[in-house]
Amino acid sequence: MADERDRASAQKRGGGRAILSLDVEEAERRYGLEPLGEGSPEKIFERRWAMALLDQVLARLGQEFADAGKRELFEGLQAFLVEGPGDKTFAQLARGVCMTEEAVKKAAQRMRRRYHQLFREEIAQTVATPGEVEDELRHLCAVLGS
């Protein structure tokens, strides 16, 4: 009976730990975007880290929009934030989300401001003192610009 009880209460492999899913397709997509033979491993690491930080900030911003019930607006404005306007205009986006063009422009302005705030918050979590945030921000901009 004691053995049965022990078997019933035993944790399975990895018991109590969160399952981490590996997204192979996403990794391959990111790998394909990497520049060929560019820079030292340290430079490549810094660039990847900066891109991961930007992705994390964008995910947080997207979650904020989703929580406010504005996922569709976020999806439309995301192109203006990250990639530039492309072939879509504020007027076209406004029609798609049932807002005026001016309201969409203002939402884009607020979204950019919030994106910068979240970016600074994420950087602040990675440095030892608040005074280092500006230096790290300049460094990340240099890494992304190169």
N, C-alpha and C positions, 0 to 999 in steps of 0.2 A: 504494500500500500504506500509506503514511503517513497519507493522508486516511481510509482505511478504519479504521486503528487509532484515529485521533482520534475518529471517529464512534462507534466501539464503546466507547471509554472515557469519552465525554462524559456528564456528568450531565444528567438530564432537568430540566425546570422544577421549581424548589423542591428540587432534589437534596439529599439528606442531611438534610432538615428533617422534623420530625414533622408529621403531618397534623392539623390542628385542625378538628374537626367542629363546625358551628354547629347547635345544637338550637333550631330555630325554634319548635317547639311549647312547649318549656319557657320560652322567652323571652316568648311570648305569654301563657302562663299567669301568669307573674310580673307582666307588665305589667297584666293584668286585676286583680291584687290590690293594685296601687298606689292610694293614696288620690288622689282627684281634686283638683287645684289646691291641694294642701296644702304650704305652705312654699316656701322659696327653693330654687334648684337645689342649694345647698350642703347644706341639710337633707335633701333627697331623696337626694343622693349619700351622705351619712353613713349614712342609714337603709339604703340598699341595700348599702353596704359592710358594715355590722354584720350584716345578714341573710346576706350571702355568707360572712362569717366563721363565723356559727352553722352554716350549711349545711356548711361545710368541717369543722368540729369534729364534727358529727353523722356525716359520711361517714367520718372517721377512726375514730370510735367504732364505727360499723357494721362497718368492716373488721376492727377488733380482735375483735369478736364473731364475725365470719365465720371469721377465722383460728383461733379457738378452737372452731369447730364449733357455735356458738350463734346462728346467724342467725335462727332462728325465735323464740328468746327475745328477741333484740334487736327484731325487728319488733313483738312484743307489748308490750314495755316502752317502746318509742319513744312510744307514745300517752300513757303516764304521764309521760314526760319533757317532751314538747313541748306537747301539747294538753290535758293534764289527763286524768283517767281516762275521761271520756266515759261511754258506756253499758256498758263492760266493767269487770269487777271483777278484783281479784287472784286470787280463787278461780276465776273462769272461765279466766283466763290460765293458772293453775297446772294445771288439767285439760288444757288444750290442749298444754302442753309437758311433761306428765308429771312435775310437781314439786309439792311441798307449797306451800300458800299462804304459809307463813312463809319458805320458800326463795325464792319469787318476790319477796316484799317485801324480803328481804335483797339479792337481785340488783338490784332497783330502786334501793335505797339505794346500793349499790356503783356502779351505772351512773351515778347522779346525781353521785357524788363524782368518778368518772373523767371525766365530761363537764366538770365544773368545772376539773379539772386540765388537760385538753386545751385548754379555752378560755383559761386563763391562759397556757399554752404558746404558743398561736397569737398572743395579744396580745403576749407577750414578744418574738416575732419581728418585730413591727411597730414597736417603740419603740427608742429609742437606748440607754437604760439600764434596768437592772432596777427602779430606783426609780420609773420612770414607769408601770409596769404597773398599779398601783392607781388612778392618775389616769385612765388610759385605760379601765380597767374601769368606773369610775364614769361616765365620759363615755358609753361605749357603752350602759350601762344607762339613762342619761338619754335617749339618742337612741331607744332601743327603747321606752321608756316613754311617749314623746311621740306 
